[in-house]
Amino acid sequence: MVKLERLRADHADALLAFERENREYFARSIPDRGDAYFADFPARHQALLAEQDAGICHFHVVLDGAGRLVGRVNLVDVEDGSAELGYRVGERAAGKGVASAAVAEVCRVAGTAYGLTSLVAVTTLDNLASRAVLERNAFAVVEDGADIVVGGRPGLRYRRSRLGH
C-alpha cells in the first residue's frame, strides 16, 4: 500500500535523505541532479513549494505503509489542463509495484483534485521499468525517434487523456 501526500515544508528533511540515499541508484537510469542540488536543497525545496502554491506544479511524496518516504511523483508545467508527469522510487521499494500504484493515484488526483484532462511523460527507450509503469497506467506512446532525448539517450513520449478514474 502506498500513500501520496502533497509536498509540504515539513517533508524537506525526509526528502533530502531519500535523494541522498538513492543518488547513485537514480544516476544509473536518469541524469544525476548534481552536487548543487544537494548543497542548495533548502532553497530548492522552498522554490518548489512556491511553484506549487502558484499552481504551476503539483509535487508529491510517496509513503509506504509504515509512513517512510519511498518515492516522488510530480506534475510539472501545468497548463491548459495538462501537465508533465515525473516519478522516482527508491531502490529499496523498486520492483514492488510502488511506482505503478503511485502513478495510478496521481492520475486519479490529477483529474479529480487538480482538474487536469491529460498527462504526458517522457522516458528513455532502455528504461523498461518506467515504460512498464506508464503502460500499466493507460499511457500510450505518442512520439518516438531522434527528437526525444533524455540524458543524451533516445526516448519516448507518452500521453494519458482519461484522468480521475
Secondary structure, DSSP 8 states (H G I E B T S, - for coil): --EEEE--GGGHHHHHHHHHHHHHHHHTTS----HHHHHTHHHHHHHHHHHHHTTS-EEEEEE-TTS-EEEEEEEEEEETTEEEEEEEE-GGGTTTTHHHHHHHHHHHHHHHTS---EEEEEEETT-HHHHHHHHHTT-EEEEEEEEEEETTEEEEEEEE-----
